[in-house]
């Protein structure tokens, strides 16, 4: 695992001498008074569009200086930040007032089952009276009103902006799909997670990650670096990988709910609390699983989660085991 840069010093933003209220990484979305954040991406280099962003009214630019020089004709305040891609989460969290700390955030990762688990959990929390937003493959927003998205997990600037918006809209929690690409590229840096779920891990996505071991290391970042000690970890231990992740989580003193693939049983420490208020058994959750995860080919409702998935093809079996365990994963629930 490559070394991560030291934390960004938020006081450096004061050097810009402007009020930063909205950060934007796409120059086409700049409105007057926005601050443009420019760094190289996989498919395009945002620094190529600094001039366009300034022309659209950007009040300042934060940019990656590696192999790049500032054009003296750009007459706006600017700040060069090395390793900007990985510092973007810290910057956005600071600008938006650390919104993840005001939400109960569940991060769902794994090769298969992320979307199903995320939607089932958000719907279950809603059934329990907890307003919960989604960030993931099928869109971002509240169930029934998702906005389309290009990536399973948006870039860090967008992620923290979304979280801040959900706080303003009265959300109690967020369920977020966390892809391996997002972990590798720092898209979820500075997000405070309350619970992390691992559904499974197989040899997909090796077109991006050079080896399975590299793929696993990026997934482990969610548990090793981003999940605070004492937060909840929910892991399907029906595989060697799951057992390895569970052992690491246990070593960091994460309360852990375990889904046993062989016995089909759920074990959990007796002192843990259910996500449902007042330790109510999660009948609402179980009904949602029954309703949305019946046998048959995959299909989707107009606004809801996948209504049915083939377990052996889409990881549905692991997803259901993990979802059942998720009901017992945390010490608190969205309020």
N, C-alpha and C positions, 0 to 999 in steps of 0.2 A: 504494500500500500504506500503510495507516494506521500511525502510529508505535506501537511496542510499549512498554509500561511498563518502567521501570528494574527490574533484578532485585530480588526480595524479600529483605529482610534477615532471615535466619532467627532472629537473636537476639531479634527482636520476640516470638517465640512464648514466650520465657521469662517475659514479662510476665503471661502467663495464670496462672502459678503452679501448674499441674497437669501431671501426666504424660500426654503425648499418645501413645497407642499405636495408635489406629485412627481414621481420618477417615471421615466418612460424609456424603453429600450428600442422601440420601433419609431423611426423618425416620421413615419406617415401618421402616427397618432399624436404627435406633438401639438399642443395648443399653447397659446401665449401664456408665459409664466411657468410652464413645465420645465423640469430639469432633465436633460438628456444624458443617458448612461450608455457609453459606447465601448464595446470590447469585441474581440473576434469570436464568432460563433462557428458552428460546424459547417454551415452552408454560406455564410456571408460575414463580412467584417463590419460591425456597426460603425466603426470609425470612418468608413467611406461616406457615411451619410451625415457627418457632423455639420457640414455646410447646409444641407437641406434642413436639418433640425433647427439651426440658427435662423434660417430663412422663415421658418414657420413660427418663430417666436420663443424658442428656448431661452430661458433666462440665465442658464449656465450649463456647462458640460463637465461630466466626470468621465475620464477616459483612461484606457490602458496604454502606458507609454512604451511597452516592449515593441521594438522594431517600428516605431511610429514617432513622427515629430509634429508638434502643434503648428498649424498654419497661422502666421502672424496676422493674416487678414481677417481671422475670426475674432471679432471684437466683443467677446463675452467673457465673463469670469470662467475659469476652468481649473480643474484639479486633476492631476495625474495620480493614479493609484495603481501600483503594481499588484499583479494577481487579482485584478478587478473582478473577474468572473467569480472567484471564490469569496471575495469580500462583499459582493453585491447583496447577499442576504443580511449581513451585519448592517450595511448602510441603509437598506430598505426597512429593516426592523427598527432602527433608530429613528428614521424619518417618520414612520407611521406609528410610533409610540408602542413598539413591541406588542402588536396585536395578538400574537399567539399566546401570550401570557394571560390574556383576558378570555381565552376560549379553552374548552376541553378538547384537545386535538388527538385524534387517532390516526396513526400512519399505518397503512396497509401495504405490505410489499410481498413479493413472491413472483414466480413465473406465471402461474395461472391462478385465477380466483380473486384477483384484486378488485375487479369491478363488481363482481357479485357480492363479495363480503362488504365492500364499501356501501353499496346501495341498501343491502339488507340492514346494516347497522344504522344508517341514517334514517331509514324508514322506521326501525324499531324505536330509536330515540324519539322520533316525532310522535309515534304512537303512545309514548310515555310522557308526552307533553314537553319535550326538550327540543327547541328549535335548532336544527342541525343542518349545516351546509355541506356540500360535496365539492371536491376537486378531483377530477379524474377523466377517464377516457371518454365517457359519454357526455361530458360537459361540466361546467362549473356553476354553482349557485345552489338554490334550494330545490328539493325534489318537486317535480312538476313544473319547474321554471328554469331549467338548465340552459346556459348559454354555450354554444359550440366552442370547442377548443382544438388547437392544432396538436398539442402534446398531452400525454397522460398527466404529466406534471409540468406546469409552466415554468418559465425562468424565475429566478429568485425575486426579481423586482416585482413581477406580476403576482407571485405567490403571496408576498407580504401585503401588496395592495389589495388583493382579494380578501385576505384575512381581515384587514382594516375595514373593508366595506361590510363584511359580515358582522363585525362588532357593531358598526353603526346601525345595522338592520336588526339588531337585537338577538343575534344568534347566541346560543349557549355553547355550541360545539361545532367542530368540523371533522369530517372523515375524509382523509386524503389518500389517494393512491400514490405510492412513492415508487417510481420506476428505478431500475438500476442506472439508466442514463441520467436521471435526475440526481442520484447520489454521486455519480462520478463527476458530474458537471457543476456540483454545488448549488443546484436549484432549490434545495430545501435547507440550506445553511441558515442558522439562527432561528429556525422554527423550534419552539418548545413543544415536545410531544409528551402527552400524558400516558399513552399506551401505544405500543408498536406491535403489529401482527405480522407473522410470517406464515404464508399459506403453504408454500412448497418451493422447491428449486429444481429445475431441470436444465438440460443443455440447450435451451433456446438462447437467442441473443448473442451467440458467440461470433456473429458477424461484427459486433461492436466491441465486445470484450475479447481480448486475445486468447484467454484460456478460461476454463471453468473456475479455476482457483481465483482468477482476477474478478470474475463475475461474483463469486461468493464474497470476496473481500469488500466489494462495493455494497452488497446487500448488508453485510455486517456493520457498515458505517451507521446504519439506522440504530442499531443496538449498542454499538461500542462508543460512538461519538455524539450522536444527536439525542439519544434517550437519556434523560437525567437518571442518576442513581436513585433507586427507590420507586421509579415509575413502573408501569405495568408492561409485561411482555407476554404475548400470546403466541404460542409456537406449536405447529403440528410436529410431533416427535415421532411420526411414523416412518422416518427415514434417517439415515446416518447424518445427513446435513442438518435436519431438524434437531437431532439430539446434540450435535455440536453447538448449534446456535443456542439451544436451551441451556447447555452447560455454561456457556459464556455469559448468558443473561443471569443465570443463578449466581455466578461468581461476582457479578456487579450488584447483587442483592435486589434484582428486579423481582417483585412478586410475580409469580408465573402461574398461568393456567395451562394445563397440558392436555392436548387431544391425543389419545392413544389410538393409533391407526389399526393396530392388530385387534385389540379388544373392543374397540368402538366405544370406549368409556371415557368419561371426563373426570380428571382428578384435579383438585384445587386445594390450596392450603385453607384450613378451616377458618383462619382469622381474616381471610379476604372478604370484601364486601361485594355484593352484586351491583351491577350498574343501575338496576332498577331501584327506585326510591323505596326506603323502608324494607329492603330485602324481599320485595315481592318477587315470586318466581316469574320468570320472563315468559308468561303465556303469550303476550303480544308478540314477542320475538319468535316464539315457536310457531305461532299462527302465520307470521310473515314468511318463515322458511317453508312451511307447508304450502302456502299459497303461491310463492314465487319460485320454488325449486323442485317442482314435480318432475317426473320422468318425461322424456321426449326430447325432440330436437330444440335447439336454441331458438327463442323468439323473444321479442321485446314489445312491451306495451308502448303507447304513445309518449308517455312521460316517465315511466318507471324503470326499475332495474330489469336485467335479463329475467324473463319470466320462467325460463326453464333451460337447463343445460345438461348435456350428456356428461356425467361425472368423469368417465374415463378419458374423455377428450378435452375437457375444459377445467379439470381440477375441481369439479363440483363436490366430490366426496370430501376432499381436504378442506374445501371452503366451508362446508357444513360443519365439519368437526371444529374448525377454528372458530366459526361463528358461535357455536354452542359454548365454547370455552370463553369467548370474548365477553359473554354475559357475566363472567366472574373475574375479570382481569384487573379491574382498577380499585383504588381505594376511595374514589369519589365518582360522581356522575355529573353531567351537565346540569346546571341549575337554571 
